[in-house]
Amino acid sequence: MTRTLVVIGHGMVGHHLVEKLRARDREGTWRVVVLAEEARPAYNRVALSSYLEGRSASDLSLAGDEFRRDRMVDLKLSTAAAGIDRRARTVVAADSSVIGYDALVLATGSRPYLPPVPGHDLAGCFVYRTFDDLDAIRAAAAPGRPGVVIGGGLLGLEAANGLRLLGMRPHVVEMAQRLMPLQVDEGGGRVLARRVGELGVRVHCGTATRSVDAGPDGRVCAVTLADGSAIETDLVVFSAGVRPRDELAGSAGLETAERGGFLVDDRCRTGDERIWAVGECAAVLGRCYGLVTPGYRMAEAVVEQLLGIGDTPFPGADMSTRLKLLGVEVASFGDVHAESRGALEFVHADNAAGTYAKLVLSDDGRVLLGGVLAGDATAYPVLRALVGHELTASPQQLVFPPSRD
Ligand SMILES: Cc1cc2nc3c(=O)[nH]c(=O)nc-3n(C[C@H](O)[C@H](O)[C@H](O)COP(=O)(O)OP(=O)(O)OC[C@H]3O[C@@H](n4cnc5c(N)ncnc54)[C@H](O)[C@@H]3O)c2cc1C
Protein backbone atom coordinates (compact mmCIF):
# COMPACT_ATOMS: atom_id res chain seq x y z
CA MET A 1 0.00 0.00 0.00
CA THR A 2 1.36 3.40 -0.93
CA ARG A 3 1.98 5.75 1.99
CA THR A 4 2.46 9.52 1.95
CA LEU A 5 5.66 11.23 2.94
CA VAL A 6 5.45 15.00 3.31
CA VAL A 7 8.72 16.92 3.11
CA ILE A 8 8.64 20.53 4.30
CA GLY A 9 11.34 22.55 2.54
CA HIS A 10 12.82 21.97 -0.90
CA GLY A 11 16.36 23.11 -0.28
CA MET A 12 19.56 21.18 -0.88
CA VAL A 13 18.95 18.60 1.82
CA GLY A 14 15.19 18.12 1.31
CA HIS A 15 15.87 17.54 -2.38
CA HIS A 16 18.69 15.09 -1.66
CA LEU A 17 16.37 13.11 0.59
CA VAL A 18 13.63 12.88 -2.04
CA GLU A 19 16.11 11.90 -4.76
CA LYS A 20 17.70 9.18 -2.62
CA LEU A 21 14.32 7.88 -1.54
CA ARG A 22 13.01 7.68 -5.10
CA ALA A 23 16.18 5.98 -6.32
CA ARG A 24 15.88 3.26 -3.69
CA ASP A 25 12.11 2.85 -3.35
CA ARG A 26 11.70 0.19 -6.04
CA GLU A 27 8.35 -1.00 -4.66
CA GLY A 28 6.83 2.49 -4.82
CA THR A 29 6.11 2.47 -1.09
CA TRP A 30 6.15 6.22 -0.74
CA ARG A 31 4.31 8.95 -2.57
CA VAL A 32 6.06 12.22 -1.76
CA VAL A 33 4.53 15.66 -1.34
CA VAL A 34 7.09 18.47 -1.05
CA LEU A 35 6.06 21.87 0.29
CA ALA A 36 8.45 24.53 -0.92
CA GLU A 37 8.27 28.10 0.28
CA GLU A 38 10.49 29.41 -2.52
CA ALA A 39 9.13 29.86 -6.03
CA ARG A 40 11.89 27.74 -7.59
CA PRO A 41 12.74 24.07 -7.10
CA ALA A 42 15.84 23.28 -5.04
CA TYR A 43 19.06 24.81 -6.28
CA ASN A 44 22.72 24.68 -5.44
CA ARG A 45 22.84 27.25 -2.67
CA VAL A 46 26.54 26.57 -2.09
CA ALA A 47 27.19 27.93 -5.59
CA LEU A 48 24.71 30.81 -5.23
CA SER A 49 27.35 33.49 -5.71
CA SER A 50 28.03 32.24 -9.24
CA TYR A 51 24.58 33.68 -10.08
CA LEU A 52 26.22 37.11 -9.87
CA GLU A 53 28.98 35.91 -12.20
CA GLY A 54 26.51 35.12 -14.95
CA ARG A 55 25.26 31.61 -14.19
CA SER A 56 21.50 31.41 -14.53
CA ALA A 57 18.97 30.10 -12.02
CA SER A 58 18.39 27.05 -14.21
CA ASP A 59 22.15 26.35 -14.33
CA LEU A 60 22.03 26.02 -10.56
CA SER A 61 18.81 24.01 -10.35
CA LEU A 62 19.08 20.59 -8.72
CA ALA A 63 15.78 19.32 -10.06
CA GLY A 64 16.47 17.56 -13.36
CA ASP A 65 13.91 16.36 -15.92
CA GLU A 66 13.53 12.97 -14.28
CA PHE A 67 12.65 14.58 -10.98
CA ARG A 68 10.16 16.96 -12.56
CA ARG A 69 8.45 14.14 -14.47
CA ASP A 70 8.29 11.77 -11.50
CA ARG A 71 4.60 11.02 -10.85
CA MET A 72 5.35 9.87 -7.34
CA VAL A 73 6.58 13.35 -6.40
CA ASP A 74 4.21 16.29 -6.03
CA LEU A 75 6.30 19.44 -5.65
CA LYS A 76 4.23 22.39 -4.47
CA LEU A 77 6.21 25.56 -5.14
CA SER A 78 5.47 28.86 -3.36
CA THR A 79 3.59 26.84 -0.73
CA ALA A 80 4.93 27.26 2.77
CA ALA A 81 3.79 24.94 5.53
CA ALA A 82 2.07 26.99 8.23
CA GLY A 83 1.32 24.34 10.84
CA ILE A 84 1.44 20.67 11.76
CA ASP A 85 -1.38 18.80 13.47
CA ARG A 86 0.30 15.73 14.87
CA ARG A 87 -2.87 14.14 16.16
CA ALA A 88 -4.61 14.38 12.78
CA ARG A 89 -1.27 13.72 11.02
CA THR A 90 -1.76 16.66 8.69
CA VAL A 91 0.23 19.65 7.53
CA VAL A 92 -1.61 22.89 6.90
CA ALA A 93 -0.14 25.02 4.14
CA ALA A 94 -0.17 28.81 4.08
CA ASP A 95 -2.88 28.65 1.36
CA SER A 96 -5.02 26.70 3.91
CA SER A 97 -4.79 23.40 2.03
CA VAL A 98 -4.40 20.37 4.30
CA ILE A 99 -2.14 17.44 3.46
CA GLY A 100 -2.22 14.17 5.34
CA TYR A 101 0.99 12.28 6.03
CA ASP A 102 2.18 8.90 7.21
CA ALA A 103 5.67 10.29 7.70
CA LEU A 104 6.92 13.86 7.82
CA VAL A 105 10.40 15.24 7.23
CA LEU A 106 11.28 18.80 8.25
CA ALA A 107 13.94 20.27 5.99
CA THR A 108 13.38 23.97 6.50
CA GLY A 109 17.04 25.05 6.62
CA SER A 110 18.17 28.27 8.28
CA ARG A 111 17.48 31.96 8.03
CA PRO A 112 20.14 34.68 8.18
CA TYR A 113 20.47 36.18 11.63
CA LEU A 114 19.74 39.89 11.82
CA PRO A 115 21.56 41.39 14.81
CA PRO A 116 19.50 43.91 16.76
CA VAL A 117 21.50 46.85 15.41
CA PRO A 118 19.39 50.03 15.15
CA GLY A 119 18.45 50.54 11.52
CA HIS A 120 18.89 46.90 10.43
CA ASP A 121 15.48 46.97 8.76
CA LEU A 122 15.94 50.14 6.71
CA ALA A 123 15.46 50.11 2.95
CA GLY A 124 18.88 49.26 1.55
CA CYS A 125 19.56 46.42 4.05
CA PHE A 126 19.76 42.89 2.66
CA VAL A 127 20.67 39.31 3.51
CA TYR A 128 22.43 36.77 1.28
CA ARG A 129 20.72 33.37 1.11
CA THR A 130 18.34 33.02 -1.84
CA PHE A 131 18.00 33.98 -5.50
CA ASP A 132 15.47 36.59 -4.40
CA ASP A 133 18.04 38.11 -2.03
CA LEU A 134 20.62 38.32 -4.81
CA ASP A 135 18.10 39.78 -7.26
CA ALA A 136 17.27 42.47 -4.68
CA ILE A 137 20.96 43.23 -4.08
CA ARG A 138 21.63 43.40 -7.81
CA ALA A 139 18.75 45.82 -8.29
CA ALA A 140 20.04 48.09 -5.51
CA ALA A 141 23.76 47.93 -6.34
CA ALA A 142 25.36 51.10 -7.62
CA PRO A 143 28.71 50.49 -9.34
CA GLY A 144 31.56 52.53 -7.87
CA ARG A 145 29.72 53.10 -4.59
CA PRO A 146 30.76 51.55 -1.26
CA GLY A 147 28.74 48.61 0.06
CA VAL A 148 29.03 47.30 3.61
CA VAL A 149 28.89 43.64 4.63
CA ILE A 150 28.31 43.09 8.34
CA GLY A 151 30.04 39.82 9.27
CA GLY A 152 33.44 38.59 8.13
CA GLY A 153 32.79 34.86 8.15
CA LEU A 154 32.65 32.59 5.17
CA LEU A 155 29.35 33.94 3.90
CA GLY A 156 30.30 37.54 4.61
CA LEU A 157 33.33 37.21 2.37
CA GLU A 158 31.17 35.59 -0.30
CA ALA A 159 28.79 38.52 -0.05
CA ALA A 160 31.70 40.97 -0.28
CA ASN A 161 32.82 39.24 -3.43
CA GLY A 162 29.25 39.46 -4.70
CA LEU A 163 29.29 43.24 -4.22
CA ARG A 164 32.65 43.39 -5.98
CA LEU A 165 31.21 41.50 -8.93
CA LEU A 166 28.44 44.10 -9.07
CA GLY A 167 31.08 46.81 -9.36
CA MET A 168 30.77 48.08 -5.81
CA ARG A 169 33.57 48.86 -3.34
CA PRO A 170 32.97 46.45 -0.46
CA HIS A 171 33.76 46.99 3.22
CA VAL A 172 33.59 44.06 5.64
CA VAL A 173 32.90 44.72 9.33
CA GLU A 174 33.76 41.86 11.69
CA MET A 175 33.37 41.93 15.44
CA ALA A 176 36.11 39.32 16.06
CA GLN A 177 39.77 40.26 15.72
CA ARG A 178 40.11 38.36 12.43
CA LEU A 179 38.17 37.27 9.38
CA MET A 180 36.59 33.81 9.39
CA PRO A 181 37.11 33.44 13.14
CA LEU A 182 35.48 30.01 13.21
CA GLN A 183 37.67 28.45 10.55
CA VAL A 184 41.07 30.09 10.85
CA ASP A 185 43.44 31.23 13.57
CA GLU A 186 45.04 34.62 13.96
CA GLY A 187 47.87 34.00 11.49
CA GLY A 188 45.51 32.62 8.86
CA GLY A 189 43.14 35.55 9.41
CA ARG A 190 46.00 38.01 8.91
CA VAL A 191 46.98 36.51 5.55
CA LEU A 192 43.37 36.40 4.50
CA ALA A 193 42.77 40.05 5.45
CA ARG A 194 45.88 41.14 3.57
CA ARG A 195 45.09 39.20 0.42
CA VAL A 196 41.46 40.26 0.48
CA GLY A 197 42.53 43.86 1.05
CA GLU A 198 44.72 43.69 -2.06
CA LEU A 199 41.56 42.90 -4.01
CA GLY A 200 39.98 46.15 -2.91
CA VAL A 201 37.91 44.89 0.02
CA ARG A 202 38.26 47.16 3.07
CA VAL A 203 38.39 45.02 6.21
CA HIS A 204 37.38 46.39 9.65
CA CYS A 205 38.03 43.70 12.28
CA GLY A 206 37.57 43.90 16.05
CA THR A 207 34.73 46.39 15.76
CA ALA A 208 31.00 46.17 16.28
CA THR A 209 28.37 47.99 14.26
CA ARG A 210 26.70 50.66 16.35
CA SER A 211 23.95 51.58 13.90
CA VAL A 212 22.77 51.62 10.33
CA ASP A 213 21.77 55.19 9.62
CA ALA A 214 19.01 56.63 7.48
CA GLY A 215 19.25 59.60 5.14
CA PRO A 216 16.45 62.14 4.59
CA ASP A 217 14.73 59.71 2.20
CA GLY A 218 14.54 57.06 4.94
CA ARG A 219 17.00 54.77 3.15
CA VAL A 220 20.41 53.64 4.39
CA CYS A 221 23.04 56.35 4.06
CA ALA A 222 25.80 55.12 6.40
CA VAL A 223 26.99 52.51 8.87
CA THR A 224 28.39 53.78 12.17
CA LEU A 225 30.97 51.59 13.90
CA ALA A 226 31.52 51.20 17.65
CA ASP A 227 34.43 53.69 17.60
CA GLY A 228 32.13 56.35 16.17
CA SER A 229 33.60 56.29 12.65
CA ALA A 230 31.11 56.05 9.82
CA ILE A 231 31.19 54.37 6.42
CA GLU A 232 29.07 56.15 3.90
CA THR A 233 26.98 53.66 1.96
CA ASP A 234 23.53 53.01 0.61
CA LEU A 235 23.72 49.24 0.63
CA VAL A 236 24.26 46.94 3.62
CA VAL A 237 24.34 43.15 3.61
CA PHE A 238 23.93 41.36 6.94
CA SER A 239 25.90 38.16 7.14
CA ALA A 240 26.14 37.63 10.87
CA GLY A 241 25.39 33.92 11.04
CA VAL A 242 22.26 31.84 10.61
CA ARG A 243 19.53 30.50 12.85
CA PRO A 244 17.70 27.21 12.25
CA ARG A 245 14.15 27.62 10.98
CA ASP A 246 12.26 25.76 13.67
CA GLU A 247 9.19 27.99 13.84
CA LEU A 248 6.86 25.06 13.09
CA ALA A 249 7.93 23.41 16.36
CA GLY A 250 5.78 25.58 18.61
CA SER A 251 2.32 24.79 17.27
CA ALA A 252 3.28 21.15 16.68
CA GLY A 253 4.56 20.72 20.22
CA LEU A 254 7.94 19.48 19.00
CA GLU A 255 11.00 20.02 21.15
CA THR A 256 13.74 22.40 20.08
CA ALA A 257 17.37 22.52 21.18
CA GLU A 258 18.67 25.17 23.54
CA ARG A 259 20.19 27.16 20.69
CA GLY A 260 17.36 26.41 18.27
CA GLY A 261 16.68 23.69 15.74
CA PHE A 262 14.30 20.73 15.90
CA LEU A 263 15.77 18.45 18.53
CA VAL A 264 16.36 14.98 17.06
CA ASP A 265 18.17 11.82 18.10
CA ASP A 266 21.10 10.30 16.20
CA ARG A 267 18.57 8.82 13.70
CA CYS A 268 17.32 12.37 13.05
CA ARG A 269 13.98 11.48 14.61
CA THR A 270 12.04 13.97 16.73
CA GLY A 271 10.10 12.95 19.84
CA ASP A 272 7.31 11.91 17.42
CA GLU A 273 8.25 8.66 15.69
CA ARG A 274 6.62 9.75 12.43
CA ILE A 275 8.55 13.02 12.20
CA TRP A 276 12.22 13.56 11.31
CA ALA A 277 14.32 16.69 10.77
CA VAL A 278 17.33 16.96 8.46
CA GLY A 279 19.79 19.60 7.29
CA GLU A 280 20.39 22.96 8.90
CA CYS A 281 17.06 22.98 10.79
CA ALA A 282 17.97 19.79 12.70
CA ALA A 283 19.75 19.82 16.05
CA VAL A 284 21.15 16.28 16.15
CA LEU A 285 21.60 15.41 19.81
CA GLY A 286 21.40 19.17 20.34
CA ARG A 287 23.90 20.26 17.67
CA CYS A 288 23.16 22.03 14.37
CA TYR A 289 25.44 21.70 11.34
CA GLY A 290 25.80 24.66 9.00
CA LEU A 291 27.28 22.76 6.06
CA VAL A 292 25.59 20.78 3.35
CA THR A 293 27.44 17.45 3.58
CA PRO A 294 26.30 16.65 7.14
CA GLY A 295 22.75 17.40 5.94
CA TYR A 296 23.13 14.86 3.13
CA ARG A 297 24.28 12.20 5.62
CA MET A 298 21.20 12.96 7.77
CA ALA A 299 18.92 12.61 4.73
CA GLU A 300 20.47 9.25 3.84
CA ALA A 301 19.99 8.00 7.40
CA VAL A 302 16.29 8.90 7.22
CA VAL A 303 15.81 7.28 3.80
CA GLU A 304 17.08 3.98 5.21
CA GLN A 305 14.56 4.17 8.04
CA LEU A 306 11.68 5.09 5.74
CA LEU A 307 12.41 2.11 3.51
CA GLY A 308 13.21 -0.21 6.41
CA ILE A 309 16.53 -1.13 4.84
CA GLY A 310 18.85 0.02 7.58
CA ASP A 311 19.20 1.92 10.79
CA THR A 312 22.56 3.64 10.44
CA PRO A 313 22.85 6.54 12.86
CA PHE A 314 23.99 9.93 11.61
CA PRO A 315 27.74 9.54 11.95
CA GLY A 316 28.50 13.11 13.04
CA ALA A 317 30.42 15.34 10.71
CA ASP A 318 33.88 16.35 9.75
CA MET A 319 33.74 20.14 9.66
CA SER A 320 36.94 20.45 7.61
CA THR A 321 36.65 23.03 4.86
CA ARG A 322 38.63 24.12 1.84
CA LEU A 323 37.45 27.19 0.04
CA LYS A 324 38.54 29.74 -2.45
CA LEU A 325 37.25 33.11 -1.31
CA LEU A 326 37.96 36.09 -3.51
CA GLY A 327 40.61 33.93 -5.15
CA VAL A 328 42.34 33.25 -1.83
CA GLU A 329 42.62 29.62 -0.79
CA VAL A 330 41.74 28.81 2.82
CA ALA A 331 41.51 25.40 4.47
CA SER A 332 41.00 24.23 8.01
CA PHE A 333 40.76 20.75 9.48
CA GLY A 334 40.65 18.97 12.83
CA ASP A 335 41.67 20.85 15.95
CA VAL A 336 42.13 24.25 14.31
CA HIS A 337 42.55 26.21 17.52
CA ALA A 338 44.95 23.74 19.24
CA GLU A 339 42.46 23.02 22.01
CA SER A 340 43.67 19.43 22.61
CA ARG A 341 45.61 18.96 25.81
CA GLY A 342 49.33 19.68 25.41
CA ALA A 343 48.93 20.35 21.67
CA LEU A 344 52.00 21.73 19.88
CA GLU A 345 51.95 24.05 16.91
CA PHE A 346 54.13 24.13 13.82
CA VAL A 347 53.68 27.51 12.13
CA HIS A 348 55.07 28.79 8.85
CA ALA A 349 54.16 32.28 7.65
CA ASP A 350 55.53 33.76 4.43
CA ASN A 351 54.48 37.38 4.34
CA ALA A 352 56.03 38.03 0.95
CA ALA A 353 54.15 35.17 -0.67
CA GLY A 354 51.02 35.80 1.40
CA THR A 355 50.84 32.23 2.67
CA TYR A 356 50.36 30.78 6.12
CA ALA A 357 50.36 27.21 7.41
CA LYS A 358 49.84 25.84 10.88
CA LEU A 359 49.87 22.20 11.91
CA VAL A 360 48.54 21.23 15.33
CA LEU A 361 50.41 18.21 16.72
CA SER A 362 49.99 15.93 19.74
CA ASP A 363 52.09 16.72 22.83
CA ASP A 364 54.89 14.42 21.58
CA GLY A 365 54.81 16.04 18.13
CA ARG A 366 54.03 12.74 16.38
CA VAL A 367 50.32 12.78 15.61
CA LEU A 368 48.58 15.36 13.41
CA LEU A 369 45.54 16.83 15.19
CA GLY A 370 44.55 19.62 12.83
CA GLY A 371 45.67 22.72 11.03
CA VAL A 372 45.05 25.84 8.99
CA LEU A 373 46.29 26.76 5.51
CA ALA A 374 45.81 30.21 3.98
CA GLY A 375 47.01 31.53 0.65
CA ASP A 376 47.97 28.06 -0.61
CA ALA A 377 45.96 24.98 0.35
CA THR A 378 47.64 22.47 -1.99
CA ALA A 379 48.58 20.24 0.94
CA TYR A 380 45.01 20.04 2.24
CA PRO A 381 43.89 16.61 0.92
CA VAL A 382 46.97 14.87 2.30
CA LEU A 383 46.86 16.66 5.63
CA ARG A 384 43.15 16.15 6.15
CA ALA A 385 43.51 12.41 5.58
CA LEU A 386 46.37 12.34 8.07
CA VAL A 387 44.41 13.83 10.99
CA GLY A 388 44.55 11.40 13.93
CA HIS A 389 47.54 9.54 12.46
CA GLU A 390 51.29 9.65 12.93
CA LEU A 391 53.09 12.10 10.69
CA THR A 392 54.54 10.47 7.57
CA ALA A 393 57.16 13.19 7.10
CA SER A 394 58.37 16.30 8.88
CA PRO A 395 55.79 19.10 9.28
CA GLN A 396 57.84 21.19 6.85
CA GLN A 397 57.72 18.51 4.16
CA LEU A 398 54.03 17.89 4.72
CA VAL A 399 53.14 21.54 4.31
CA PHE A 400 55.47 22.02 1.36
CA PRO A 401 55.56 18.67 -0.46
CA PRO A 402 58.51 18.37 -2.89
CA SER A 403 56.18 18.17 -5.90
CA ARG A 404 54.69 21.53 -5.04
CA ASP A 405 56.74 23.60 -7.46
C1 LIG B 1 26.08 31.93 -0.35
C2 LIG B 1 26.19 30.62 0.40
C3 LIG B 1 27.35 29.86 0.28
C4 LIG B 1 27.47 28.65 0.96
N1 LIG B 1 28.62 27.93 0.83
C5 LIG B 1 28.71 26.74 1.44
C6 LIG B 1 29.88 25.94 1.27
O1 LIG B 1 30.85 26.34 0.60
N2 LIG B 1 29.90 24.70 1.85
C7 LIG B 1 28.83 24.22 2.59
O2 LIG B 1 28.89 23.08 3.08
N3 LIG B 1 27.73 24.97 2.80
C8 LIG B 1 27.65 26.21 2.25
N4 LIG B 1 26.52 26.95 2.44
C9 LIG B 1 25.45 26.43 3.32
C10 LIG B 1 24.55 25.45 2.54
O3 LIG B 1 23.95 26.14 1.48
C11 LIG B 1 23.52 24.89 3.49
O4 LIG B 1 24.18 24.09 4.45
C12 LIG B 1 22.47 24.03 2.77
O5 LIG B 1 21.80 24.75 1.78
C13 LIG B 1 21.47 23.49 3.80
O6 LIG B 1 20.46 22.81 3.14
P1 LIG B 1 19.00 22.72 3.79
O7 LIG B 1 18.17 21.97 2.81
O8 LIG B 1 19.10 22.25 5.18
O9 LIG B 1 18.50 24.23 3.87
P2 LIG B 1 18.18 25.25 2.69
O10 LIG B 1 19.02 24.99 1.50
O11 LIG B 1 18.17 26.59 3.31
O12 LIG B 1 16.68 24.89 2.27
C14 LIG B 1 15.59 25.02 3.14
C15 LIG B 1 14.39 25.36 2.30
O13 LIG B 1 13.23 25.22 3.11
C16 LIG B 1 12.33 26.27 2.81
N5 LIG B 1 11.41 26.45 3.93
C17 LIG B 1 11.65 26.96 5.16
N6 LIG B 1 10.54 26.95 5.91
C18 LIG B 1 9.56 26.42 5.13
C19 LIG B 1 8.18 26.15 5.34
N7 LIG B 1 7.57 26.43 6.50
N8 LIG B 1 7.46 25.61 4.32
C20 LIG B 1 8.07 25.31 3.15
N9 LIG B 1 9.37 25.54 2.89
C21 LIG B 1 10.11 26.08 3.88
C22 LIG B 1 13.26 27.46 2.59
O14 LIG B 1 12.61 28.49 1.88
C23 LIG B 1 14.39 26.79 1.79
O15 LIG B 1 14.11 26.82 0.42
C24 LIG B 1 26.39 28.19 1.78
C25 LIG B 1 25.22 28.96 1.90
C26 LIG B 1 25.12 30.17 1.23
C27 LIG B 1 23.88 31.00 1.39
PDBQT file of the ligand as one rigid body, heavy atoms in Angstrom, charges set to zero:
ROOT
HETATM    1  C1  LIG A 501      26.076  31.927  -0.351  1.00  0.00    +0.000 C 
HETATM    2  C2  LIG A 501      26.189  30.619   0.396  1.00  0.00    +0.000 A 
HETATM    3  C3  LIG A 501      27.350  29.857   0.281  1.00  0.00    +0.000 A 
HETATM    4  C4  LIG A 501      27.472  28.648   0.965  1.00  0.00    +0.000 A 
HETATM    5  N1  LIG A 501      28.620  27.931   0.834  1.00  0.00    +0.000 NA
HETATM    6  C5  LIG A 501      28.709  26.736   1.438  1.00  0.00    +0.000 A 
HETATM    7  C6  LIG A 501      29.884  25.937   1.268  1.00  0.00    +0.000 A 
HETATM    8  O1  LIG A 501      30.854  26.336   0.601  1.00  0.00    +0.000 OA
HETATM    9  N2  LIG A 501      29.904  24.699   1.846  1.00  0.00    +0.000 N 
HETATM   10  C7  LIG A 501      28.834  24.221   2.593  1.00  0.00    +0.000 A 
HETATM   11  O2  LIG A 501      28.891  23.075   3.080  1.00  0.00    +0.000 OA
HETATM   12  N3  LIG A 501      27.734  24.974   2.796  1.00  0.00    +0.000 NA
HETATM   13  C8  LIG A 501      27.655  26.211   2.251  1.00  0.00    +0.000 A 
HETATM   14  N4  LIG A 501      26.523  26.954   2.436  1.00  0.00    +0.000 N 
HETATM   15  C9  LIG A 501      25.454  26.431   3.316  1.00  0.00    +0.000 C 
HETATM   16  C10 LIG A 501      24.546  25.453   2.540  1.00  0.00    +0.000 C 
HETATM   17  O3  LIG A 501      23.952  26.135   1.478  1.00  0.00    +0.000 OA
HETATM   18  C11 LIG A 501      23.518  24.887   3.486  1.00  0.00    +0.000 C 
HETATM   19  O4  LIG A 501      24.182  24.094   4.447  1.00  0.00    +0.000 OA
HETATM   20  C12 LIG A 501      22.473  24.029   2.772  1.00  0.00    +0.000 C 
HETATM   21  O5  LIG A 501      21.799  24.751   1.779  1.00  0.00    +0.000 OA
HETATM   22  C13 LIG A 501      21.475  23.491   3.799  1.00  0.00    +0.000 C 
HETATM   23  O6  LIG A 501      20.455  22.812   3.141  1.00  0.00    +0.000 OA
HETATM   24  P1  LIG A 501      19.002  22.723   3.794  1.00  0.00    +0.000 P 
HETATM   25  O7  LIG A 501      18.170  21.966   2.814  1.00  0.00    +0.000 OA
HETATM   26  O8  LIG A 501      19.100  22.249   5.181  1.00  0.00    +0.000 OA
HETATM   27  O9  LIG A 501      18.503  24.227   3.874  1.00  0.00    +0.000 OA
HETATM   28  P2  LIG A 501      18.185  25.249   2.689  1.00  0.00    +0.000 P 
HETATM   29  O10 LIG A 501      19.024  24.987   1.500  1.00  0.00    +0.000 OA
HETATM   30  O11 LIG A 501      18.165  26.591   3.310  1.00  0.00    +0.000 OA
HETATM   31  O12 LIG A 501      16.682  24.889   2.269  1.00  0.00    +0.000 OA
HETATM   32  C14 LIG A 501      15.594  25.017   3.139  1.00  0.00    +0.000 C 
HETATM   33  C15 LIG A 501      14.385  25.360   2.303  1.00  0.00    +0.000 C 
HETATM   34  O13 LIG A 501      13.226  25.216   3.109  1.00  0.00    +0.000 OA
HETATM   35  C16 LIG A 501      12.333  26.275   2.808  1.00  0.00    +0.000 C 
HETATM   36  N5  LIG A 501      11.409  26.450   3.932  1.00  0.00    +0.000 N 
HETATM   37  C17 LIG A 501      11.655  26.961   5.156  1.00  0.00    +0.000 A 
HETATM   38  N6  LIG A 501      10.539  26.951   5.911  1.00  0.00    +0.000 NA
HETATM   39  C18 LIG A 501       9.559  26.419   5.129  1.00  0.00    +0.000 A 
HETATM   40  C19 LIG A 501       8.175  26.151   5.339  1.00  0.00    +0.000 A 
HETATM   41  N7  LIG A 501       7.570  26.428   6.497  1.00  0.00    +0.000 N 
HETATM   42  N8  LIG A 501       7.460  25.605   4.318  1.00  0.00    +0.000 NA
HETATM   43  C20 LIG A 501       8.070  25.306   3.147  1.00  0.00    +0.000 A 
HETATM   44  N9  LIG A 501       9.371  25.540   2.888  1.00  0.00    +0.000 NA
HETATM   45  C21 LIG A 501      10.106  26.084   3.877  1.00  0.00    +0.000 A 
HETATM   46  C22 LIG A 501      13.263  27.463   2.594  1.00  0.00    +0.000 C 
HETATM   47  O14 LIG A 501      12.611  28.494   1.881  1.00  0.00    +0.000 OA
HETATM   48  C23 LIG A 501      14.394  26.794   1.793  1.00  0.00    +0.000 C 
HETATM   49  O15 LIG A 501      14.113  26.818   0.418  1.00  0.00    +0.000 OA
HETATM   50  C24 LIG A 501      26.390  28.189   1.783  1.00  0.00    +0.000 A 
HETATM   51  C25 LIG A 501      25.219  28.961   1.902  1.00  0.00    +0.000 A 
HETATM   52  C26 LIG A 501      25.119  30.168   1.232  1.00  0.00    +0.000 A 
HETATM   53  C27 LIG A 501      23.877  30.997   1.392  1.00  0.00    +0.000 C 
ENDROOT
TORSDOF 0
